[in-house]
Amino acid sequence: MKLKIVFLLVTTLILQGCVLTKIASVPMRLGGAVVSIVPGVGNSAHDAIDAAADGVDDIPI
């Protein structure tokens, strides 16, 4: 019985990493989409923010 509880807790902690990186990267991507509206510098700022969000998604938590 205790082994099942430990297994459930470990599985929950492993899956939580995906949720934590999404919590950080989704607002970044939303901000990049808003910034991309600005004429001239919008697309380059959006690309930089999108690259940073990709980096956050790649963090192995």
N, C-alpha and C positions, 0 to 999 in steps of 0.2 A: 504494500500500500504506500509506504513512504517513497519507494522508488518511482512510483507513478507520479506522485506529487513533485518530486525533484525533477523528473523528466518534463512535466508540464511547465514548471517554473523556468527551466533552462530554455525550452522551446519558446516561451513567451518573451524571454529576454533577448533571444536571437532575432526574433521577428520584430521586436521593438526598434531595432536599428533602422529598418526601412522607414518606419513611421517618423522617426526623429529627423532623418535627413529630408524627408518630404516636407515636414513642418518648417524647416529652414529654407528649402529651395523654392517652394511654391510662392511665397511672398516676393522672393527675389525675381522670379520669372514674371510675376504680375507687375512689379515695378519696372522691369525691362520693357514690358509691353506698353506701359504708359509713357515711358521716356521715348520710345521709338516714334511717337507722334511728333516730337519736336523736329522742325525742319533743320536740315544741315547736320547736326551732331547726333540726332536721334538714333540712327541705325548703328553707328559705331558704338554708342553707349549701350544700346540693346545687345550688341554682340559681346561686349565686355561683360555685362551682367549675366548673360546666358552662359558664357564660358565659366564664370565663377560659380553659377548654380550647378553646372555639370561637375565641377570640382567637388562641390558639397555632396552631390549624389554619389560620387565615387569613393567617399570616405567609408572605410570598412568599420562601422560601429557594431 
